[in-house]
Amino acid sequence: MSSGLRIGRLALPGRVLLAPMAGISDAPFRRLCRVQGAALAATEMASSDRSLWGSRKSRLRLRLDDEPWPRVVQLAGSEPAQLARAAQLAVELGADIIDINMGCPAKKVCRRAAGSALLREPRLVQRILQAVVAAVDVPVTLKMRTGWSPAERNGPQIARIAEDCGVQALAVHGRTRACAFRGHAEYATIHAIKSAVRIPVIANGDINSPAKAIDALEQTGADAVMIGRAARGQPWLFAQVQGVLETGRAPPLPSPAAVRDMIRVHLDAIYRWYGAASGVRVARKHLAWYSEQLALPAEIRQRAVRTETAGEQMQLVESCFARRSNGEDSATAAILPRYWQSGADDNQQKNQYAQETFQNVGEPDQRPQAAVAGLHRRGDQALLPGSERPQAR
Ligand SMILES: Cc1cc2nc3c(=O)[nH]c(=O)nc-3n(C[C@H](O)[C@H](O)[C@H](O)COP(=O)(O)O)c2cc1C
């Protein structure tokens, strides 16, 4: 099994991708997930209507200055010429890949016949993809669903159109537009799509563990997996899944001290990205997701969503991982080990757990920062002979 995914002339270091999620996969979260092993992370969708690009929300979504290579901008729209022009501007802003959104079922997008609503209009899909591919010289990818409704699973037809238009990879969420997020993702149609095209297919939908990723890859024959909701509050999942795909074994879970530092780094990046006031509001939901994933008491989650300042949020994180001065674990810290124990499936992990649990409190763990420094190097190595080198910006 090869460990990386290739999109056109770009070779990625892995085959576990972060799914674009509006309101979640912002620049700080993308960067964190990339550091934790995600091979690629597209921006939250931006409208192709450039009259909206002046808003603070769009400006933040399209800011790529600190983005690890390769940078993927996702665009949503329904006008071929407008999408083509937006794609050109996104490339000028630094995009290395343009991703077109035909997967979003949100009403706001669908009322304008964009997102997954386009799946019902194959001719329009063709015009859009032809226009965008012709407009830019970076790879164009497509994010789609399996079809419009369970009765109209025309994913294979759309996939063939995309390939004929020059699209370089497809990410397929295993639900139809009508299914929204209900029921389970089904992988049979993704398999049919994979069988219909030669370009790489990325399977998406309900992947929340290494075992589920293997299951999705086996059922679909896809080249890679994309993880969305399960990454919230446990960005280290990317390394776990990639490790199992690459070597058959998951790397050890990060120690409690490493997780604490990862959360600190994440919060700090959020405050810097949005400014303190908005940042605190954005950070609340991430704190709630970390609490959920670490199985902390409901009370911690409730406190997280009521925090008003950055200081309060950092203090909450600190208190979850701290030991009492008399050496006993705090109530929260005593609960934390359950998470690691439930993930420890062999002696090596248990030893690591025993050595690291709470021994490191107070000693900053450099792993997140060291990994940030390594990202661009990984990008360089990932380039194939003859492909464009990332430009210094
Ligand atoms: C809150 C939220 C926002 C999303 N925003 C986008 C988006 O901007 N663009 C897109 O293509 N898909 C979007 N999606 C869909 C995800 O990319 C993904 O296809 C879906 O969540 C299924 O994957 P999962 O089961 O791993 O979460 C969004 C999903 C969620 C939950």
The ligand as an SDF file (V2000), in Angstrom:
LIG
                    3D

 31 33  0  0  0  0  0  0  0  0999 V2000
  -20.4850   22.0560   10.2040 C   0  0  0  0  0  0  0  0  0  0  0  0
  -20.1600   21.5100    8.8540 C   0  0  0  0  0  0  0  0  0  0  0  0
  -19.7650   22.3720    7.8470 C   0  0  0  0  0  0  0  0  0  0  0  0
  -19.4510   21.8800    6.5710 C   0  0  0  0  0  0  0  0  0  0  0  0
  -19.0000   22.7320    5.6060 N   0  0  0  0  0  0  0  0  0  0  0  0
  -18.6080   22.2530    4.4090 C   0  0  0  0  0  0  0  0  0  0  0  0
  -17.9940   23.1100    3.4440 C   0  0  0  0  0  0  0  0  0  0  0  0
  -17.7690   24.2930    3.6580 O   0  0  0  0  0  0  0  0  0  0  0  0
  -17.6410   22.5490    2.2480 N   0  0  0  0  0  0  0  0  0  0  0  0
  -17.8520   21.2120    1.9750 C   0  0  0  0  0  0  0  0  0  0  0  0
  -17.5210   20.7580    0.8770 O   0  0  0  0  0  0  0  0  0  0  0  0
  -18.3970   20.3870    2.8740 N   0  0  0  0  0  0  0  0  0  0  0  0
  -18.7590   20.8690    4.1010 C   0  0  0  0  0  0  0  0  0  0  0  0
  -19.2320   20.0110    5.0440 N   0  0  0  0  0  0  0  0  0  0  0  0
  -19.2930   18.5640    4.7710 C   0  0  0  0  0  0  0  0  0  0  0  0
  -17.9890   17.8680    5.2200 C   0  0  0  0  0  0  0  0  0  0  0  0
  -16.8970   18.3020    4.4440 O   0  0  0  0  0  0  0  0  0  0  0  0
  -18.0990   16.3370    5.1070 C   0  0  0  0  0  0  0  0  0  0  0  0
  -18.3520   15.9970    3.7650 O   0  0  0  0  0  0  0  0  0  0  0  0
  -19.1970   15.7630    5.9840 C   0  0  0  0  0  0  0  0  0  0  0  0
  -19.1670   16.3170    7.2860 O   0  0  0  0  0  0  0  0  0  0  0  0
  -19.0910   14.2270    6.0830 C   0  0  0  0  0  0  0  0  0  0  0  0
  -17.8730   13.8440    6.6260 O   0  0  0  0  0  0  0  0  0  0  0  0
  -17.7200   13.3880    8.1910 P   0  0  0  0  0  0  0  0  0  0  0  0
  -18.7360   12.3070    8.4200 O   0  0  0  0  0  0  0  0  0  0  0  0
  -16.3240   12.9110    8.3190 O   0  0  0  0  0  0  0  0  0  0  0  0
  -18.0360   14.6150    9.0300 O   0  0  0  0  0  0  0  0  0  0  0  0
  -19.5640   20.4880    6.3080 C   0  0  0  0  0  0  0  0  0  0  0  0
  -19.9530   19.6250    7.3430 C   0  0  0  0  0  0  0  0  0  0  0  0
  -20.2400   20.1170    8.6020 C   0  0  0  0  0  0  0  0  0  0  0  0
  -20.6260   19.1540    9.7020 C   0  0  0  0  0  0  0  0  0  0  0  0
  1  2  1  0
  2  3  1  0
  2 30  2  0
  3  4  2  0
  4  5  1  0
  4 28  1  0
  5  6  2  0
  6  7  1  0
  6 13  1  0
  7  8  2  0
  7  9  1  0
  9 10  1  0
 10 11  2  0
 10 12  1  0
 12 13  2  0
 13 14  1  0
 14 15  1  0
 14 28  1  0
 15 16  1  0
 16 17  1  0
 16 18  1  0
 18 19  1  0
 18 20  1  0
 20 21  1  0
 20 22  1  0
 22 23  1  0
 23 24  1  0
 24 25  2  0
 24 26  1  0
 24 27  1  0
 28 29  2  0
 29 30  1  0
 30 31  1  0
M  END
$$$$
